[in-house]
């Protein structure tokens, strides 16, 4: 039983975090929030069919934005001390 603690909770076959817009809709009931929640659950359903969870999607987007190279020093270090002399 303890092996199942890492698995993400699912409602049907969809990741439970995809239903967060539905819970927002329950607090703020309007037609546009209903439409946004239906579209978002549909979007995450399509992603679930391809085997992509919201966490994996977030990591993929972050990888595209940040790029392939991650520097060990922050930007302010290079601004203050300059580039290293090799």
N, C-alpha and C positions, 0 to 999 in steps of 0.2 A: 504494500500500500504506500510506503514512503517514497517509492520510485516515481509515483505519479505527481509528486508535489511540484516538480519543475514544469510540467506541461501546462500550457495556457488553457484557461477555461474556454469551452466552446458551447455555443447555443446552436443546435443542429450541427452543421459542419463549418459554421462561420466563427471566427475568433470573437470572443465576447467584447473586446475593446472596440470592435466595429459598431457596436450598438450604443456607444456613448452619445451620438447625435439623437438617437431615439429617446434617451433619458433627458436630454436637453429639451426635446420637443414636449415631453410630458410636463416640464416646468413652465415653458413658454409656448403655449398652444396657439399656433397660428398656421395658416395654410402654407406659407413659405418654409417654416421650420419642418413641417411634415414632408414637404417635397425634398428638402435638403437631406433629411434623415433617410428617406426612401432611396434617393440617388446614392448616398454614401454607403448604405448597406448593400445596395446592388453592386457598387464599385468594389467593395471588399469581398463580396461573394465571387465576383469574377477573379479577383486576385487569389482567393482561396482555391479556386479551381486550378490555378497555375502553381499552387503550392507556396505562395508568398503571403506572409503574415504582415500586419501593420508594422511590427518592429523591424522586419527585414526590409520593408519598403522605406522606412525612415533611414535605415543604414545605407541603402542604395542611393537615396537622394542626397544624404550627407556626403557620401563618397564622390558623387558627381560635383557637388558644390565646392568641396575642399580640394579636390584634385588628388593625384596619386602620391605626391611627395608631402610628407609631414616633417617639418623642421623640429629639431630638438630644443631650440631656443625660441622664446617668444619675440614678437616684432620689436618690442621696446628694448630688448637686449641689443639687437643689431643696430638700432637707432642710437643708442647711447655709446656702445663700445666699438661699433664698426664691424666690418667683416674680418674673419680670422686671416692671419698671414700664414700661408703654408709654405 
